[in-house]
Amino acid sequence: MNSASKETSIPSLSPAKIAIIGGGVAGSTIALRFAELGIDTTLIEKGDSLVNGPPICHLHAGGNFYREICDQQCLTLLQQSIDTVKVYPQGVNARPTVIALPKTDQGEPADLLPRLEKIRAKYTELVAADISNKVLGEPEHYFQFFSRADIESLLHLPLPKVAKKPSDWLVAFAQNVDLETLKFPVLLVQEYGLSGFRFAAIADIAISRLASCHLRTNSQVVSMKTNASSSSWRLTINNQRDNTNEQADFDYVINACGFKSGEIDDMVSAKRQRMVEFKAAYVAQWSQCQGLWPEVVFYGERGTPQGMAQLTPYPNGYFQLHGMTQDITLFEQGLVASGNNSAQPKLAQRFLNKIEQQWPTPLIEQRTLGSIEHIAQFIPSFASADVSGKPLFGAQQIPGNDADLRTADVSFHDKHYARTEIVKASSALTAADAILQDLIDGDLVSVAQVGQYLTKHYFPVTLACSEAEVTTRAMALAQARNYPAALAQLS
Ligand SMILES: Cc1cc2nc3c(=O)[nH]c(=O)nc-3n(C[C@H](O)[C@H](O)[C@H](O)COP(=O)(O)OP(=O)(O)OC[C@H]3O[C@@H](n4cnc5c(N)ncnc54)[C@H](O)[C@@H]3O)c2cc1C
């Protein structure tokens, strides 16, 4: 679609030209936030499509996967997840998560209660302040514990086709999990699925309809310098198709390069301490699978052979698997930090090869089978699942030096330069909001232009993408990337 046929609700008033380098979930979200307001935005992505970085499958609406993080991070993740569901409802798979503690785990289910109560209280408060925040169901049902007797009462029930009450989500769980391996009660919490493929589809469709957003795919920024004759930035952009370079000037640049953010920082001598971690999830098909499956998490200590096991369901018996052990999701020397001379942490070449080229087939088999066995410790019949394609993988950045940090958004350096530093997809909107404020503080965008939408999220074109068109586009993207189309569908 050319610019002339694009629609936009607010006319473009701003003379300022904004460049976003990197079209992952951070860069795409910022592009949508700005272009919906009529801000002239150029999104520059080196790959051939948007949101094609590390995977996204879970909406961390309360951070309940992470016992090691502080309560405040959980509350921030809750708020950001609610905002994300409101802007991208078509990207969300609204089914709950079951969290169970294996008998081998050091913790007790009761240890989880104080924090869950705080998160529920915060959700209650957010809903009372604005009813549109009620996107995770009734606040009083944010979490629920099920005793062993509750679970055993489901053992002989027929498998429900749709969930009419919370316990319906636990019937298949009760009938397949080896209950002897678990401590009780088990937790059901309203943390939903979030689809990277659906984000990619929404960004693709909405950006094609927004006149203020100029998308340049197959375009890699290879140099960034201040333009001596003005206060702008000069970018050199390499067209990846014909390997030609071109220069363009922008008033403000946003570095949204994910784990490669340090490369742009280095171009402008911006110092930054950050870490980068390479991780992977695996795809299996369990043809015996029956009934409704929630996401299921078996807690465990990260990095040990008992690391957390995570089973994410999709239609047609497909599952995405994580296992927080060195042999499954984590990798030896997969976490690296930046040094004094460069803001870019250096991942070993074997990880870059996996990201940029492909995985050796024996390694796909070995790690996927390892992830199936890891789940089968708790769900014995899952041992019959088959390896079903290539892993979902990538490197993510973590700013600072706390490897457990799960909420980060953006940092600023010098004038008119911001870098996104999200760890979870749901932090992208917070980053967009903070950069919008910086544009206003720097007189590049006027308060009159954004009006009430400085503090409110205004995404009419994004929200108008229908669920059906998002599904169609997301399935096509999944297949083009050599993944089963089921990973792009809602379960
Ligand atoms: C195994 C795994 C599982 C995960 N699961 C979840 C989950 O369930 N939920 C969740 O919320 N988060 C999850 N994450 C984290 C999530 O994937 C990341 O937080 C998120 O993808 C980061 O988005 P981003 O836009 O910052 O970076 P990216 O998605 O990496 O995007 C950066 C983009 O910049 C482009 N780029 C880089 N350099 C240049 C350049 N010089 N010029 C032009 N373009 C450039 C890249 O091509 C890329 O498209 C997971 C991460 C991993 C590794």
PDBQT file of the ligand as one rigid body, heavy atoms in Angstrom, charges set to zero:
ROOT
HETATM    1  C1  LIG A 501      13.822 -18.292  24.474  1.00  0.00    +0.000 C 
HETATM    2  C2  LIG A 501      13.174 -16.975  24.795  1.00  0.00    +0.000 A 
HETATM    3  C3  LIG A 501      11.840 -16.962  25.218  1.00  0.00    +0.000 A 
HETATM    4  C4  LIG A 501      11.217 -15.752  25.525  1.00  0.00    +0.000 A 
HETATM    5  N1  LIG A 501       9.908 -15.767  25.920  1.00  0.00    +0.000 NA
HETATM    6  C5  LIG A 501       9.285 -14.604  26.207  1.00  0.00    +0.000 A 
HETATM    7  C6  LIG A 501       7.919 -14.608  26.594  1.00  0.00    +0.000 A 
HETATM    8  O1  LIG A 501       7.278 -15.661  26.645  1.00  0.00    +0.000 OA
HETATM    9  N2  LIG A 501       7.325 -13.418  26.897  1.00  0.00    +0.000 N 
HETATM   10  C7  LIG A 501       8.011 -12.227  26.816  1.00  0.00    +0.000 A 
HETATM   11  O2  LIG A 501       7.412 -11.189  27.092  1.00  0.00    +0.000 OA
HETATM   12  N3  LIG A 501       9.300 -12.197  26.439  1.00  0.00    +0.000 NA
HETATM   13  C8  LIG A 501       9.958 -13.355  26.134  1.00  0.00    +0.000 A 
HETATM   14  N4  LIG A 501      11.262 -13.329  25.736  1.00  0.00    +0.000 N 
HETATM   15  C9  LIG A 501      11.924 -12.030  25.619  1.00  0.00    +0.000 C 
HETATM   16  C10 LIG A 501      11.502 -11.323  24.337  1.00  0.00    +0.000 C 
HETATM   17  O3  LIG A 501      11.686 -12.189  23.243  1.00  0.00    +0.000 OA
HETATM   18  C11 LIG A 501      12.321 -10.066  24.158  1.00  0.00    +0.000 C 
HETATM   19  O4  LIG A 501      12.147  -9.241  25.258  1.00  0.00    +0.000 OA
HETATM   20  C12 LIG A 501      11.869  -9.255  22.959  1.00  0.00    +0.000 C 
HETATM   21  O5  LIG A 501      11.835 -10.004  21.793  1.00  0.00    +0.000 OA
HETATM   22  C13 LIG A 501      12.815  -8.083  22.759  1.00  0.00    +0.000 C 
HETATM   23  O6  LIG A 501      12.299  -7.308  21.719  1.00  0.00    +0.000 OA
HETATM   24  P1  LIG A 501      13.173  -6.161  21.072  1.00  0.00    +0.000 P 
HETATM   25  O7  LIG A 501      12.304  -5.486  20.099  1.00  0.00    +0.000 OA
HETATM   26  O8  LIG A 501      13.838  -5.348  22.121  1.00  0.00    +0.000 OA
HETATM   27  O9  LIG A 501      14.391  -6.928  20.345  1.00  0.00    +0.000 OA
HETATM   28  P2  LIG A 501      14.386  -7.875  19.058  1.00  0.00    +0.000 P 
HETATM   29  O10 LIG A 501      13.135  -8.640  18.934  1.00  0.00    +0.000 OA
HETATM   30  O11 LIG A 501      15.675  -8.615  19.111  1.00  0.00    +0.000 OA
HETATM   31  O12 LIG A 501      14.399  -6.845  17.844  1.00  0.00    +0.000 OA
HETATM   32  C14 LIG A 501      15.546  -6.123  17.477  1.00  0.00    +0.000 C 
HETATM   33  C15 LIG A 501      15.479  -5.914  15.963  1.00  0.00    +0.000 C 
HETATM   34  O13 LIG A 501      16.539  -5.038  15.589  1.00  0.00    +0.000 OA
HETATM   35  C16 LIG A 501      17.007  -5.444  14.311  1.00  0.00    +0.000 C 
HETATM   36  N5  LIG A 501      18.349  -4.880  14.166  1.00  0.00    +0.000 N 
HETATM   37  C17 LIG A 501      19.453  -5.135  14.921  1.00  0.00    +0.000 A 
HETATM   38  N6  LIG A 501      20.493  -4.396  14.495  1.00  0.00    +0.000 NA
HETATM   39  C18 LIG A 501      20.034  -3.636  13.453  1.00  0.00    +0.000 A 
HETATM   40  C19 LIG A 501      20.629  -2.647  12.618  1.00  0.00    +0.000 A 
HETATM   41  N7  LIG A 501      21.911  -2.269  12.766  1.00  0.00    +0.000 N 
HETATM   42  N8  LIG A 501      19.871  -2.082  11.641  1.00  0.00    +0.000 NA
HETATM   43  C20 LIG A 501      18.548  -2.433  11.491  1.00  0.00    +0.000 A 
HETATM   44  N9  LIG A 501      17.945  -3.360  12.275  1.00  0.00    +0.000 NA
HETATM   45  C21 LIG A 501      18.682  -3.935  13.236  1.00  0.00    +0.000 A 
HETATM   46  C22 LIG A 501      16.968  -6.968  14.387  1.00  0.00    +0.000 C 
HETATM   47  O14 LIG A 501      16.955  -7.559  13.094  1.00  0.00    +0.000 OA
HETATM   48  C23 LIG A 501      15.689  -7.206  15.172  1.00  0.00    +0.000 C 
HETATM   49  O15 LIG A 501      14.577  -7.408  14.324  1.00  0.00    +0.000 OA
HETATM   50  C24 LIG A 501      11.930 -14.524  25.419  1.00  0.00    +0.000 A 
HETATM   51  C25 LIG A 501      13.266 -14.528  24.983  1.00  0.00    +0.000 A 
HETATM   52  C26 LIG A 501      13.886 -15.734  24.663  1.00  0.00    +0.000 A 
HETATM   53  C27 LIG A 501      15.314 -15.703  24.199  1.00  0.00    +0.000 C 
ENDROOT
TORSDOF 0
